Amino acid sequence: MTKNLRVKLRLILYTLLFPITAFATEVVAETQFSQGKEKAIVCMTCHGVDGISTIDTYPNLQGQKQAYFIAALKAYKLRQRNDGLAILMHAQADVLSDKDMQDIAFYFNQVKSTPVKSDD
């Protein structure tokens, strides 16, 4: 098989597989988003439905970087964070698995608020 033929075959193969890979990635992201939203319901009590808190002492979670979010949850679980209202987060983090933390972090990283429409 010549080099040109191999290059052409690879190009054809990549052209056929790329849409499948992109679709699979999109499905995985949608699944993780919905699972994260379901697992984050308890978080929404204090941090708001879309991760925008209406309570001054609770931080916003919307748009938070996933690695930071996961590290923070793990720190609460390990009792490495003890300031402010951390005691409330200890109990919440205790029941989360690593997968739960990843899903919730993905959800709050990706979620966007729906703008409130005025009656004007």
Stockholm file with secondary structure:
# STOCKHOLM 1.0

chainA/1-120         MTKNLRVKLRLILYTLLFPITAFATEVVAETQFSQGKEKAIVCMTCHGVDGISTIDTYPNLQGQKQAYFIAALKAYKLRQRNDGLAILMHAQADVLSDKDMQDIAFYFNQVKSTPVKSDD
#=GR chainA/1-120 SS CCHHHHHHHHHHHHHHHHHHHHHHHHHHHHHHHHHHHHHTHHHHHHHCTTSCCSSTTSCCCTTCCHHHHHHHHHHHHTTCCCSTTHHHHHHHHHTCCHHHHHHHHHHHHHCCCCCCCCCC
#=GC SS_cons         CCHHHHHHHHHHHHHHHHHHHHHHHHHHHHHHHHHHHHHTHHHHHHHCTTSCCSSTTSCCCTTCCHHHHHHHHHHHHTTCCCSTTHHHHHHHHHTCCHHHHHHHHHHHHHCCCCCCCCCC
//
